[in-house]
Amino acid sequence: MNQLPINKIFIAGFAFTMTHWKKILEISLIPFLISLPLMMTMPELLAIIKQVFLALEQAKPDTPLPEITLPDNISIYFILFLYGNISLSIGLYRLVALGGSICGYYACGLT
């Protein structure tokens, strides 16, 4: 069975990151900002999830579960989070596949 040189892969990834850190930062800034609303409501969502699991553990099989109220605009926040992750994945793929010759969100190196 062929074994991959794991150490060399990690070193190459670290070298790539150090070489293209400005482009990685530029690519990841807007998706991070788009994902912020969902991340800010995450403690509330985790409390609701904890409530549901505690209700499931303590409830008898025939009793209905308590009514759950989600925070406002959570579906929009989730869609923005997915969009941010997809755009981050596409941006990083372009950076790796094209070898750093990609344009950013705002300019194509025009100064």
C-alpha positions, 0 to 999 in steps of 0.5 A, spaced: 500 500 500 502 506 498 503 511 503 502 519 503 508 523 505 504 526 511 509 531 513 511 534 506 503 535 505 503 539 512 509 543 510 507 544 503 500 547 506 504 551 511 508 554 505 502 555 501 499 559 506 505 563 508 506 565 501 499 567 499 496 570 506 494 576 503 490 573 498 487 568 503 485 574 508 482 578 502 478 571 500 476 570 506 474 577 509 467 578 506 464 570 507 466 571 514 462 578 515 456 574 511 456 569 516 457 573 522 449 574 523 448 566 524 455 566 528 452 571 533 445 567 534 449 561 535 449 561 543 441 562 543 440 556 538 445 552 542 440 553 548 434 552 544 437 545 542 439 543 549 432 545 551 429 540 546 434 534 548 432 535 555 425 535 553 426 529 549 429 525 555 424 527 560 418 526 556 414 520 555 412 517 549 405 520 548 406 527 550 407 532 545 414 536 545 414 544 548 413 549 542 420 552 540 421 559 538 427 560 533 430 567 533 427 572 528 430 572 521 434 565 522 432 562 515 436 568 512 442 568 517 442 560 515 442 562 507 447 567 508 452 563 512 451 557 507 453 563 501 459 565 505 461 558 506 460 556 498 463 563 496 469 561 501 470 554 498 470 557 491 475 563 492 480 558 496 479 553 490 480 558 485 487 560 489 489 553 489 487 551 482 490 557 479 496 558 483 495 565 486 493 569 479 486 570 481 483 577 482 480 579 488 473 581 490 474 589 489 479 589 483 484 585 479 490 588 481 489 595 477 492 600 481 
